[in-house]
């Protein structure tokens, strides 16, 4: 998923009001923030394989250190501890957001998510095999997340609205655009995800 992860970050605002949107976005996208770095280092692997699923041409060949269930749980604990100064509740919510990424990916991916590094058991329910199904589920999640965030009383100025517009345009581009030219291009473009937490933090910063 893509905007589905953002939806949970937005929806978490009432549960963790002390956590800036940028922190919540970093939590929900954390596995994908680390993943391209490991791909470029040769630790994990991805391939471009048009037709791999109906929705995406990407074949996630090997990514146990970011996208196995055990790794996701470990990352969630570390991220929660890093947020401890925000309070126990916020730290717990941020940790759960990290592992929620694996849950949404398990819904979307074909069976390619290992339970732990070295596990031969691969999970994935395959929502990506249906383009209409994927668009419907992610769009509904995203709309609900935006609505919950707006009703929480959080700042929704021009920076926030621009961020929401960016999510929509990027999602449509990923859904209907041409496949990337190479695995290296996939990883390099995925590094742009680091902009999202920064943008989220800026859009939600307190007014002076």
C-alpha positions, 0 to 999 in steps of 0.5 A: 500500500501507499496512501493506506499507510498515510491513512493510519498516520492521520487517523492516529492523531486523536490517539496520540495528540502530542505526536506531530504528524511528521512523527506518525508518518515516519512511523507508518512508512518506517519499513519503506524508509529503511528498505531502499537504503538496504536495497542500494547497499545490496542487503535486500533485493527488488526486481521490476517484473511487469505483470507480477501483480495487476497493480504494481510491476515490482517483485520484492525478491528479498527483504527480510530485514525490513518486511518480515514480521519479526523485523517489523516488530523489532523496528516497532519496539525501537521506534516506540522507545525513540518516542518515549519522551512524547509519553507512554501512550504516544510511544505505544501508538507510534510503535503500533503504527510501525508494525501496522505497515506490515499488516497492510502490506500483508493485505496487499502483497502476493505471498512474499512477506516472510515471518522472520529472516530465513523463514520459508513461510511467505504471507500475502493476501494479494489485494494487488491482484485487483486494481479496482479493489486496491483503489477502492480499499486504499481510497476509502482508508485515506479518506477516512484518515483525512476526515479523522485528522481534520476532526481532531482539531489538528492544523489543516492549513495550506501545507497540510492540504498540499501534502494531501494533494501530493499523496493523491497525485503520487498514488495515481502516478504509481498506479497508472504510470509506466514501470520504472526502468530498473531496480536501482531506479526503484530504490533511488526514487523510494528514497524520496519517501523521506520527504514525507515526515519532514513535510508532515512535521512542517505542515503540523508545526505550531503557529508562531 
